[in-house]
């Protein structure tokens, strides 16, 4: 007699999927440590007439990446100073040519504008490729698969349409830019997905616009009421009073601008990273408006009071806040991604982007 149970013809039930784990980013850099790196970088850059700036950038990024951890593993930066120096020399040379032509033949310099406009997407594409390729986590490099056509549409085509439609399509252009930057990212052989809806971007863009209209109108009304209550309306205002009113107006509009900037950045970063997925894992961002306003205000005040010496602490504080509110919802093991074959890349695009202050904010 057989001890085997009779077969039902049905496959055994599959194991339930593993519960998602929340993994928090950790940032262990300190203002004091970074100040020592920052001041040495600054002094050596001045002494070498800017040549050391490439080495300074590598030191700074290696310090920040090495102090950023996820699931007990640190990120690494692999850029080499010589790569960056070559890119910066090309950027300086390109600007020097434009400057000389603009001085000798101002009208001829206008011909550089289309070249610059169509060059910006190339710079962004090359910059992103270099940044991602020079970053690794757990021994696996990141990558970027965005092409020039996608960059041209996201950073030139859609913004132009946004202007032609008097801003109606501007939120769509912001969505397209975030999608280009994030959806083309790669970790080893794992490709990212961007699932954020356009409606979220339209909502926070128009809320920012409406909030700005209300706050600025209120500020104007408040200033007008203050002048009217002072009894100086229509009269010659004493110089001391004019200075005091001017300072008050400046402070009010600075505060309004900070609130709008904080709300917009919070909404944009949360919406962008909240739509980022890599395999079964997804990213969450939980920035808030008022903590950002407080961070901006305190950093600004302390930088002014210390004549700029607080800048390293301000940078560390901002990164600490952003990373403390960035999480990964991990479904399974983070080690499932295999390393991809590396493509040849250079630092030219990134350094030209740095030279002309092109920044994505993500």
FIKOLLO-56475 format. One record per atom (N, C-alpha, C): residue in one letter; x, y, z. Coordinates in steps of 0.02 Angstrom, whole numbers, plus 32768, in hexadecimal, padded with zeros to 4 digits. Layout:
AXYZ;...
# end
This chain:
X802B7FC48000;X800080008000;X802C803E8000;X801B806E7FD7;X804480AB7FD3;X802D80DC8008;X805F80FF8025;X805081338057;X804281778037;X804A817C7FF5;X804281BE7FD4;X7FFA81D27FD5;X7FEE82137FDE;X7FAA822E7FDC;X7F9482337F94;X7F55822C7F86;X7F3C82327F41;X7F4682797F28;X7F59827D7EE9;X7F6582BF7ECA;X7F2382E07EB8;X7F1E83207EC5;X7EE283467EB3;X7EE983687E70;X7F2783677E54;X7F3283897E14;X7F3D83D37E1B;X7F3F83ED7E59;X7F4884357E64;X7F8F84437E7D;X7FAB847B7E66;X7FED848F7E7D;X7FEA84A67EC5;X801F849B7EEB;X801E84B37F30;X801984FF7F32;X7FF8851A7F65;X7FF085637F68;X803385867F6B;X803985BE7F47;X807785E57F47;X807F860B7F88;X80BD86177F9A;X80CB863C7FD8;X80B286847FD1;X809686A18005;X807F86E78001;X80BA87157FF6;X80AE874D7FD3;X80E5877C7FC6;X80FF879A8007;X813F87A68008;X815D87C48044;X814188098051;X813788188091;X811D885A80A2;X815188908092;X813988C9807B;X81668901806A;X8187891C80AA;X81C7892980A5;X81ED894680DD;X81FC898E80CE;X81F789B880FF;X820A89FE80F7;X82548A058109;X827C8A1B80D9;X82C38A2680E4;X82D08A7180E2;X82EE8A8B8116;X82FB8AD3811B;X83428AE28105;X83498B1A80E1;X838C8B3380D1;X83AA8B518110;X83EB8B488118;X840F8B658151;X84478B918137;X84518BC98158;X84868BF88143;X84B08C088180;X84EE8BF28180;X85198BF781BB;X854D8C2F81B7;X85498C598184;X85798C91817F;X856B8CC381B7;X859E8CE881CB;X85968D1D81FC;X85B18D5F81E0;X85968D9681FA;X85AD8DD781E3;X85F68DE381F1;X860E8DCC822B;X86548DD7823C;X86838DB2820D;X86748D7381FE;X869D8D4D81CF;X869D8D6D818A;X86618D7F8173;X865D8D9C8130;X867E8DE0812D;X867C8E068164;X869D8E488164;X86E78E408156;X87078E0E8173;X874F8E048168;X875C8DF4811E;X87328DCB8100;X873A8DBC80B9;X872D8DFA808F;X86F88E1E80A1;X86E38E5A807B;X87188E90807D;X87358E9F80B7;X87648ED680BC;X87A58EC58098;X87BC8E86809D;X87F88E728078;X87EC8E75802D;X87B28E5C8018;X87A18E5F7FD0;X87A08EA87FB8;X87828ED47FDF;X877D8F1A7FCC;X87C28F3A7FC5;X87ED8F307FF7;X882F8F4F7FF7;X885A8F347FBE;X885A8EF27FB3;X88828ED57F7E;X88688EE97F39;X88268EF17F33;X880A8F077EF3;X88218F4E7EE3;X88238F7A7F16;X883A8FBE7F0C;X88848FC07EFB;X88AC8F9A7F20;X88F58F9A7F15;X89078F807ED0;X88E28F4E7EB7;X88F18F307E76;X88CA8F507E3D;X88AB8F8A7E4B;X88848FAE7E18;X884D8F837DFA;X882E8F5B7E24;X87F48F337E0E;X88038EED7DF8;X88438EDC7DEC;X88538E9A7DD3;X883F8E637E05;X88498E727E46;X883B8E3F7E79;X87EF8E327E80;X87C68E5B7E62;X877D8E537E6B;X87658E0E7E57;X87868DEF7E26;X87728DAB7E12;X877F8D797E4A;X87B98D7F7E6B;X87C88D537EA4;X879A8D637EDE;X878A8DA47EE6;X875C8DB87F1C;X87188D987F13;X87008D967ED6;X86BE8D787EC9;X86BE8D2E7EDA;X86F38D0B7EC6;X86F78CC37ED5;X86FA8CB77F20;X87218CDF7F45;X87248CD77F8E;X86E08CE27FAD;X86BD8D177F96;X867C8D277FB2;X86498CEF7FA5;X86468CD87F67;X86148CA57F56;X86248C627F77;X86648C517F7B;X86758C127F9C;X86638C157FE6;X866A8C4F8005;X86588C56804B;X860C8C4F8054;X85E58C72802A;X859D8C6E8030;X85828C29801E;X859A8C0D7FE8;X85818BCA7FD4;X85938B968009;X85D18B998022;X85E78B688053;X85C18B6C8095;X85A38BA680A3;X857D8BAF80E0;X85328BA780D5;X851E8B938099;X84D88B84808B;X84CF8B398088;X84A48B1F80B3;X849C8AD780BA;X84538AC380B2;X844A8A878097;X84088A688091;X84108A1E80A0;X83E98A0580CF;X83ED89BF80E3;X843589AB80F5;X845689D5811C;X849989C78136;X84CF89C48101;X84C389E180C7;X84F689E48092;X84FB8A2C8079;X85388A41806D;X85458A878058;X85488A8C800C;X85398AC77FF3;X85438AD67FAC;X858C8AE97FA0;X85A18AE37F61;X85E68AF57F50;X85E78B217F12;X86178B4F7F10;X86218B797ED5;X86648B677EB5;X86648B5C7E73;X869F8B427E51;X86BD8B747E1F;X86A48BB17E1E;X86C08BE27DF0;X87098BF07DFE;X872F8BFF7DCA;X87778C0E7DD1;X87838C577DC1;X87AF8C777DE7;X87BB8CBF7DDE;X87CF8CD27D97;X87F98CA97D77;X88108CBA7D33;X87D68CBB7D02;X87A78C8C7D09;X876B8C8D7CDE;X87468CD07CE6;X873D8CE47D24;X87178D217D32;X873D8D5E7D1B;X87808D5F7D24;X87A88D987D0F;X87A48DA17CC3;X87A78D6B7C9D;X87A18D707C54;X875E8D8E7C41;X87298D777C61;X86E78D937C52;X86E38DDD7C62;X87018DF27C99;X86FF8E397CAC;X87278E637C7B;X87608E4A7C65;X87888E707C35;X87628E797BF3;X873F8E467BDE;X87168E4D7BA1;X86DE8E807BAC;X86BE8E7E7BE7;X86898EAE7BF7;X86A48EF57BF6;X86DE8F007C15;X86FC8F437C17;X870F8F597BD1;X872A8F2B7BA9;X873D8F3C7B64;X87008F507B3B;X86C98F2B7B42;X868C8F3B7B1D;X86728F807B30;X86738F8F7B71;X865B8FD07B87;X868A90087B6F;X86CB8FFB7B6F;X86FB902D7B59;X86EF903F7B0F;X86E2900D7AE6;X86D490197A9F;X869690457A97;X866290337ABD;X8624905B7AB9;X863190A27AD0;X865690AB7B06;X866390EE7B21;X868A91197AEF;X86BD90FC7AD0;X86E691227AA0;X86BB91367A64;X869391077A4A;X866891177A11;X8636914C7A23;X861991487A60;X85E8917A7A76;X860791BF7A7C;X864791C37A8F;X866892047A95;X867A92217A52;X868F91F67A24;X86A5920E79E2;X866A921979B2;X863B91EB79B3;X860291EE7986;X85C391DC79AC;X85A4920D79CE;X856991FF79F8;X853191DD79D1;X852691F27992;X84F191D3796B;X8500918A795B;X8540917C794F;X855391377940;X85479109797B;X854C912679B8;X854190FD79F4;X84FA90E379F8;X84CB910679D7;X848690EF79D8;X848090AA79B8;X84AD909D7988;X84AD905C7967;X84BC90227996;X84DA903279D0;X84E88FFD7A01;X84AA8FE87A27;X847690127A27;X843B90027A4F;X84198FC07A3B;X840C8FB579F9;X83F08F7379E7;X841E8F3A79F9;X845F8F4579F0;X84908F117A02;X848C8F027A4C;X84878F377A74;X84828F2D7ABD;X84418F0A7ACF;X84098F1F7AB0;X83C88F027AC0;X83C78EB77AB1;X83E28EA57A76;X83E28E5E7A64;X841A8E387A86;X844A8E5D7AA2;X84808E3C7AC6;X846E8E2B7B0D;X843F8E507B2B;X842B8E447B71;X84128DFC7B7B;X83E68DE17B4F;X83D18D9B7B5A;X840C8D6A7B57;X843B8D777B2A;X84768D4B7B27;X849E8D4E7B67;X84A68D8B7B81;X84CB8D947BC0;X84A88D6E7BF9;X84668D747BFD;X84408D527C31;X84478D077C2B;X84418CED7BED;X84478CA57BE2;X848B8C8B7BF7;X84C08CAD7BDF;X85048C977BEF;X85138C9E7C3A;X84FA8CD37C58;X85058CDE7C9F;X84E58CA77CC8;X84A78C967CB7;X84848C627CDC;X84A68C1E7CD4;X84BD8C107C98;X84DF8BD17C8C;X851E8BCB7CB7;X85448C017CB9;X85828C007CE0;X85738BFA7D2B;X85448C227D43;X85338C1F7D8B;X851D8BDA7DA0;X84F18BBB7D79;X84D78B7A7D8C;X850D8B447D85;X85338B477D4F;X85668B147D44;X859D8B167D79;X85AA8B507D95;X85DD8B577DC8;X85C48B477E0F;X85858B317E14;X85678B217E55;X855B8AD67E5A;X856B8AB97E94;X855E8A727E9E;X85418A667EE4;X85208A2D7EEA;X85048A187F2A;X850B89CC7F2F;X852A89B57F63;X8537896E7F6C;X855F89517F32;X858D89797F18;X85B989617EE3;X859A89627E9E;X855D897A7E96;X853B897B7E55;X853289C37E40;X854589D27E02;X85418A167DE8;X84FA8A277DD3;X84E98A677DDA;X84AC8A827DBC;X84BA8A927D73;X84868AA07D4E;X848D8AB37D08;X84558AE07CF3;X84598AFA7CB6;X84258B267C9C;X841E8B197C52;X83E18B0A7C3B;X83D48AF77BF6;X83B08B2D7BCE;X83A98B697BE9;X83878B9E7BC5;X83AE8BB27B86;X838A8BC47B51;X83AB8BD87B13;X839F8C237B06;X83BF8C3C7AD1;X83BB8C837AC1;X83748C977AAE;X83528C6D7A88;X830E8C7E7A72;X82E08C887AAE;X82E58C5C7ADF;X82BB8C637B1B;X82CC8CA27B41;X830D8CB27B46;X83218CEF7B6A;X830A8D2D7B45;X830D8D2C7B02;X82F78D657ADA;X82AD8D737AE5;X82858D3F7AE7;X823E8D497AF2;X822F8D617B39;X82508D437B6A;X82418D537BB0;X82598D987BC4;X82938DAE7BAB;X82B28DEC7BC4;X82AE8E267B93;X82998E1A7B56;X828F8E507B25;X82488E507B0A;X82338E167AEF;X81F18E137ACF;X81B78E237AFD;X81B28DFF7B35;X817A8E0A7B62;X817B8E4E7B84;X81B58E687B9B;X81B58EAC7BB6;X819F8EE17B83;X81B28ED87B43;X819B8F077B10;X814F8F047B09;X81348EC77B08;X80EB8EC07B06;X80CB8EDE7B44;X80EC8ED87B7C;X80D18EF67BB9;X80CB8F417BB4;X80FE8F617B95;X80FC8FAA7B8C;X80C78FBD7B58;X80C38F977B21;X80938FA77AEC;X804B8FA07B04;X803F8F757B35;X7FFB8F6C7B50;X7FF08F957B8F;X801B8FC77B99;X80158FF47BD3;X80168FCE7C15;X803E8F9B7C18;X80488F777C57;X801B8F3A7C61;X7FEB8F2F7C35;X7FBD8EF77C3F;X7FE18EB47C3C;X80128EAF7C0F;X80388E717C08;X80798E717C2F;X80848EA57C58;X80C28EA67C7F;X80C68E6C7CB0;X80918E597CD4;X80968E1E7D00;X80A78DDF7CDA;X808E8DD97C9C;X80A08D9F7C73;X80EB8D9E7C65;X81088DD97C59;X81508DDB7C4B;X81788DC67C89;X81618DD97CC5;X81838DC47D02;X817E8D787D0A;X81438D5C7CFB;X813A8D147CFE;X81688CF07CCD;X816D8D0A7C90;X81978CEC7C5D;X81E18CED7C72;X81F68D237C92;X823C8D277CA8;X824A8CF67CE0;X821D8CF17D10;X82268CC07D46;X82268C797D2B;X81F98C6C7CFC;X81F68C297CDD;X82368C197CB8;X82518C497C94;X828F8C3C7C6E;X82C88C2C7C9E;X82CF8C537CD3;X83068C4A7D02;X83008C087D28;X82C48BF57D3D;X82BB8BBB7D69;X82AC8B7B7D44;X82828B7E7D10;X826F8B407CED;X82A88B217CC6;X82DA8B497CB5;X83148B2F7C90;X834D8B187CBD;X83428B1B7CFE;X83758B047D2D;X83788AB77D2D;X83B18A9F7D3F;X83BC8A567D40;X83EA8A457D7A;X83DC8A0D7D9B;X840889F37DCF;X841E89AD7DB9;X845B89A77DA1;X847189687D84;X8446895A7D47;X842589207D47;X83F9890E7D0F;X83B0891F7D1E;X83A3893D7D58;X835E894F7D6A;X834D89957D52;X8317899C7D2C;X830289DC7D10;X82CB89FB7D3B;X82D18A3C7D46;X82A08A607D6E;X82608A6C7D47;X822A8A777D6B;X81EA8A8A7D4E;X81D28ACA7D70;X81AE8AF47D4A;X81938B327D65;X81488B2E7D60;X81268B2A7D98;X80DD8B1E7D98;X80B58B5A7DB1;X80D68B927DBF;X80B18BCD7DD8;X80808BE67DA3;X80458BF97DB7;X80138C117D88;X801E8C5B7D78;X800A8C6F7D3C;X80108CB57D29;X7FE38CE17D54;X7FAB8CC57D6A;X7F7C8CEC7D92;X7F9A8D067DD2;X7FC68CDE7DF1;X7FE88CF57E2E;X80128D337E20;X80348D337DE7;X805F8D6C7DD5;X80348DA97DC5;X7FFD8DA07DA1;X7FD08DD87D93;X7FB58DF57DD4;X7FA58DCA7E03;X7F878DE17E42;X7FB88E0D7E69;X7FF68DF57E74;X80228E1E7E9E;X803C8E5C7E78;X80408E597E36;X80548E957E10;X80208ECB7E16;X7FE08EB87E0E;X7FAB8EEB7E10;X7F9E8F017E58;X7FA88ED57E89;X7FA28EEA7ECF;X7FD98F1C7EDF;X80168F117EC6;X804C8F407ED0;X803B8F847EB2;X801F8F837E75;X800B8FC17E54;X7FD58FE57E7C;X7FA18FC17E91;X7F6C8FE17EB7;X7F838FF97EFB;X7FAC8FD17F1C;X7FC78FE67F5D;X7FF290247F56;X801A90267F21;X804390617F15;X801A90A07F0A;X7FE490997EE3;X7FB890D37ED7;X7F9A90EC7F18;X7F8390BE7F42;X7F6490D27F81;X7F9790F27FB0;X7FD190D27FB8;X800390EC7FE7;X8020912F7FD1;X802F91357F91;X804B91747F79;X801791AC7F7B;X7FD8919C7F6B;X7FA391CE7F70;X7F9B91E47FB9;X7F9D91B47FE7;X7F9891C6802D;X7FD391F08045;X800F91E1802B;X804A9208803D;X804492508024;X802E92577FE5;X8024929B7FCA;X7FF092C17FF2;X7FB8929F8003;X7F8392C18029;X7F9C92D4806E;X7FC492A8808D;X7FDF92B780CF;X800D92F280CE;X803892F6809C;X8066932F8097;X8040936F808A;X800D936B805E;X7FE593A78050;X7FC093BE808E;X7FA4938E80B4;X7F8293A080F1;X7FB093BF8125;X7FEE93A58128;X801F93C08157;X803094088146;X803A94158106;X804A945A80F1;X800F948880FE;X7FD1946F80EF;X7F96949980FB;X7F8C94A78144;X7F979475816F;X7F8D947F81B7;X7FC194AE81D5;X7FFA94B381B4;X802F94DF81CE;X8020952881C1;X7FEE95358196;X7FDE957B8186;X800F959B8156;X803995738136;X806C958F8109;X8059958A80C0;X801E956F80B3;X80099567806E;X800195AC804D;X801F95B58014;X801B95F57FF0;X804A9629800A;X8070961B803F;X809F964B805A;X80E69634804C;X811496618055;X815A964E804D;X816F9625808A;X818795E8807C;X819895BA80B2;X81DF95C680C9;X81EA95CE810B;X822E95D68124;X825B959B810F;X829B95AB8108;X82CA957780F0;X82CC953B811E;X82CD95478160;X82D0950F818F;X829294E28189;X825895028181;X821A94DB8179;X821A94B48139;X823394D48103;X823594B280C2;X8262947480C6;X829A947A80E8;X82C8944180EF;X82A694098117;X8285941D814E;X826393EB8178;X822C93C78152;X820493EE812C;X81CE93CF8104;X81EC93A280CE;X822293B980AF;X82429391807B;X825C934F8096;X827A935180D2;X8292931380F1;X825992E58102;X82229302811C;X81E892D9812E;X81CB92B880F0;X81C692DE80BA;X81AC92C2807B;X81D9928A8063;X821B92958066;X824A92628050;X824492228078;X823D922980BA;X823791EE80E5;X81F691C880D7;X81BF91EE80CE;X817F91CE80C1;X818191A6807F;X819C91C5804B;X819E91A3800B;X81D1916A800B;X8206916F8032;X82349137803A;X821190FC805B;X81EA9109808F;X81C790D480B1;X819490B38083;X816F90DC805E;X813E90C0802F;X816190947FFB;X819990AC7FE1;X81BE90867FAE;X81D890457FCB;X81EF9047800A;X8208900A802A;X81D18FD68033;X81968FED8048;X815E8FBF8051;X814B8F9F800E;X81468FC87FD9;X81358FAD7F98;X816A8F7C7F7F;X81A98F8F7F87;X81E08F647F71;X81DF8F227F97;X81D48F257FD9;X81D38EE78001;X81988EBB7FED;X815D8ED97FE3;X81238EB17FD0;X812E8E907F8C;X81488EB77F5C;X81538E9C7F19;X81868E647F1A;X81BE8E6F7F3D;X81F28E3C7F3F;X81D98DFD7F62;X81B78E067F9B;X819B8DCC7FBE;X816E8DA47F91;X81418DC67F6E;X81118DA47F44;X81328D827F09;X81628DA57EEA;X81848D897EAF;X81AD8D4C7EC1;X81D58D517EF6;X81FF8D197F0A;X81D58CDE7F21;X81A28CEA7F49;X81778CB47F60;X81548C917F26;X813A8CB97EF7;X81178C9B7EBE;X81478C747E91;X81828C907E87;X81B28C6F7E5A;X81CD8C2E7E77;X81E88C327EB4;X82038BF57ED2;X81CC8BC47EE5;X81908BDF7EF5;X81598BB37F05;X81428B897ECA;X81548B9D7E8E;X81438B777E52;X817B8B4C7E38;X81B18B457E5F;X81EC8B1F7E49;X81E88AD77E63;X81EF8AA77E36;X81F08A617E48;X822B8A3F7E26;X82488A0E7E48;X827F89E77E2C;X8272899E7E3D;X825F89777E0A;X824A89337E17;X820D89347E44;X820D890B7E79;X81D3890B7EA7;X81D889417EDD;X820C89687EDC;X8218899A7F10;X81FF89DF7EF8;X81E78A067F27;X81D28A4A7F16;X81EC8A7C7F4A;X81F28ABA7F34;X820E8AEF7F5D;X81D68B1B7F78;X81E08B357FB4;X81B08B647FD2;X81D78BA17FEB;X81B98BDB7FE1;X81D68C1A7FFB;X81A18C3E8022;X81B38C57805E;X81828C76808B;X81998CBB80A4;X81B48CE38078;X81C68D27808B;X81888D4E809E;X81908D8080CB;X81588DAA80DF;X816C8DF380D7;X81398E1D80CC;X81458E6380BB;X81668E8A80F4;X81488E89812F;X815F8EB58165;X81A48EA2817F;X81B48E628187;X81FA8E538199;X822C8E6B8165;X82198E698125;X82458E8380F1;X824E8ECE80F7;X82168EF28106;X821B8F3B810F;X824A8F4A8149;X82418F278181;X826E8F3281BB;X82B68F2381AA;X82C28EEF8183;X83068EDD816F;X83248F138143;X82FD8F2B8112;X83168F6080E6;X83268F9F810D;X82F88FB3813A;X83028FF1815F;X833E8FED818E;X83448FB781B3;X837B8FB281E3;X83BE8FAC81BF;X83C08F868188;X83FF8F818162;X84138FC58146;X83E38FE9812A;X83F1902A810C;X840B905B8141;X83E8905D817A;X83FC908C81AF;X8442907B81CA;X8450903B81D4;X8491902881F0;X84CA903281BE;X84BC9028817E;X84EF9034814B;X8500907E8149;X84CD90A9814D;X84D990F2814C;X84FF9107818A;X84EA90EF81C5;X850A91038204;X855290EC8209;X856390B481E9;X85A8909981ED;X85D090AB81AF;X85B690D88186;X85D890ED8148;X85E990B2811B;X85BC90828118;X85C4904A80EB;X85E3900C8109;X85FF90118145;X86228FD78162;X85F38F9F8178;X85B38FB08180;X85838F7C8194;X856C8F518159;X85808F62811C;X85698F3F80E0;X85718EF380E4;X85A98ED880FC;X85AE8E8F8100;X857A8E70812E;X856D8E8F8168;X85398E758195;X84F48E7A8174;X84E88EB0814F;X84A88EB8812C;X849E8E8080F9;X84D28E7080D4;X84CE8E3A80A2;X84BE8DF780C4;X84E18DE980FA;X84D68DA9811E;X84908DA7813B;X84788DDD8158;X84358DDE8175;X84008DD18140;X84098DF08105;X83D78DE780D0;X83D68D9F80B8;X84118D8180AF;X84148D3C8099;X83F88D0D80CE;X84068D1C810E;X83EC8CF28144;X839F8CF28143;X83828D2D813A;X83398D318139;X831B8D0B80FD;X83388D1680C3;X831D8CF68087;X83238CAA808B;X835C8C9180A1;X83658C4880A4;X833E8C2980DE;X83338C4E8114;X830B8C34814B;X82C38C2A8137;X82AE8C4B8102;X82698C4580EA;X82648C1E80A9;X82988BF98098;X82998BD0805C;X829E8B868071;X82718B5C8057;X826F8B16806C;X82668AE9802E;X82768AAB8038;X826B8A788005;X823C8A438022;X82068A347FFE;X81DA89FD8011;X81F489BF7FEB;X821B8997800E;X823D895E7FEE;X821189207FF1;X820789027FB8;X81E088C47FB3;X8211888D7FA1;X822E886D7FD4;X8260883A7FC6;X82A688547FD0;X82D688337FAF;X831D88407FB9;X833688767F8B;X836088A37FA6;X837E88D87F7D;X83B788BD7F52;X83CF88817F5F;X840888667F3B;X83F488407EFB;X83B788487EE4;X83A088227EAA;X83B9883D7E68;X83D6887A7E68;X83EA88997E29;X843288867E18;X843D88737DDA;X848088627DC2;X84A1889F7DA4;X84E3889E7DA6;X850988D67D88;X850288D47D3D;X84FB89107D20;X84F689167CD7;X853A89287CBA;X854489177C7B;X8582892B7C59;X858589767C54;X85BD89947C68;X85C389DD7C68;X85CE89F87C23;X85B28A337C16;X85BF8A567BD7;X85F28A8C7BE4;X86178A9D7BB0;X86498AD27BB6;X86258B147BC2;X863D8B3A7BF2;X861E8B7B7C00;X86538BAC7C15;X86448BEB7C0F;X86748C1E7C22;X86518C547C4A;X86788C837C64;X865D8CB77C91;X864F8CF87C6D;X86548CF97C2A;X864D8D387C06;X86088D577C12;X85D38D2F7C08;X85908D4B7C10;X85838D647C56;X85998D3E7C88;X858D8D527CCE;X85B08D937CDD;X85EE8D9A7CC7;X86148DD67CD9;X85FB8E147CB3;X85E58E0B7C75;X85C68E437C52;X85868E577C75;X855F8E257C8C;X85238E337CB2;X85328E587CF1;X85668E447D16;X857A8E677D53;X858F8EAE7D43;X85B48EB77D0C;X85CF8EF97CFA;X85968F2A7CED;X85618F127CCB;X85298F3E7CBB;X84F18F377CEF;X84FF8F167D27;X84D08F117D60;X848F8EF07D4B;X84948EB87D26;X84598E927D14;X844F8E5D7D4A;X84158E5E7D6A;X84088E307DA2;X83C18E177D9B;X83B78DD67DAB;X83748DB87DA5;X834E8DBD7DE7;X83738DBE7E20;X83528DBF7E60;X833C8D7C7E79;X83498D487E54;X83378D057E6A;X83768CDC7E77;
# end
